[in-house]
Amino acid sequence: MLQKLEAIYHRFLTLEEQLSDPEIVTDIKRFTKINKDYKGLSGMATIYLKYKELLGNIETAELMLQDDDPEMKEMAKMELDGLSSQKEEMDEEIKVLLIPKDPNDDKDIILEIRSGTGGDEASIFAGDLFRMYSKFIEEKSMKMEILDINEGTAGGYNKIVAEVFGNNVYGQFKFESGAHRVQRVPKTESQGRVHTSAATVAIMPKFELEDINIRKDELRTDTFRASGAGGQHVNKTESGVRFTHIPTGIAAESTDSRSQHKNREIALQRLYQKIQEVRMAKAESEHSSKRKSLVGSGDRSDKIRTYNYPQNRMTDHRINLTMYSLDKIIDGDIQGIIDALQMAENASKMQEGDPAST
């Protein structure tokens, strides 16, 4: 464990040196990336220095135990007991910190919410989910840009797509992908009966183009006219973009934005995500004896959560978490759910090992 901490600390020092390199300082993009990595390791560097000091104090106390003076020995024993207790606590803290981090956690995301089964009520629920995430985004000082909106006839959305920017965005949102189910009496229900409706959430990490290791000669690009509900822009320009990865036949497209440039970017993100999911599924099958990540494949058919309004209850089915504070959750208070999912994921990694790290 100490060797891992030392390696991280040396990496931290290397990044610190690079930040004072004039060649790097003048390259804004490179400087920003290095600075982000440097800040990401600063906490571990501090822990390493504290841990090293603690080990040094333990070594000193153990030497004092060899002293012939009974009082000195007693003092050393008391000191060692306290230091040993501190070491046990730090060992547990460091084990959690050393769990392999998802390299995508720091990335921005594309958030997509679609109404599912349930007609108008599903669209209204999709709107409720979007409001819930919007409140959370605001609370965390993240920024959001709407890319596409298709409103429901009775309120809410049939589909809404947005980009979310900030710190650790994917790390906060990655557990949200899947089908969300709501149980409540719809406004349109005259008999007062509880209905079950659903909406799907897709969270896609937003990769920088240099992160996407796909050769241009492996891509076929098609542009087409976007269709929609009307308006001057519809069917006037070829703003829709479709990419096909020739070696695998995987395709992805976007008509979410009126800008062809933006649609190219989104379509490429989706294509890369699909290719990554195929690779991850293959890697997961090769490690079938290992854990199944809570993040999973992000398949929207997976029912991950139920929001029961009559009982003010939220249940996350992946970790059997039940909370009777739905009114607060739907108002954006979802940090407790995220923390519980992250703790379960970390515990799973610690217990069975991380396929991605083997």
Secondary structure by P-SEA (a helix, b strand, c coil): caaaaaaaaaaaaaaaaaaaccccccaaaaaaaaaaaaaaaaaaaaaaaaaaaaaaaaaaaaaaaacccaaaaaaaaaaaaaaaaaaaaaaaaaaaaaccccccccbbbbbbbbbcccaaaaaaaaaaaaaaaaaaaaaacbbbbbccccccccccccbbbbccccccccccccccccbbbbbccccccccbbbbbbbbbbbbbccccccccccccccbbbbbbbbbccccccccccccbbbbbcccccbbbbbcccccaaaaaaaaaaaaaaaaaaaaaaaaaaaacccccccccccccccccbbbbccccbbbccccccccccaaaaaaccaaaaaaaaaaaaaaaaaaccccccc
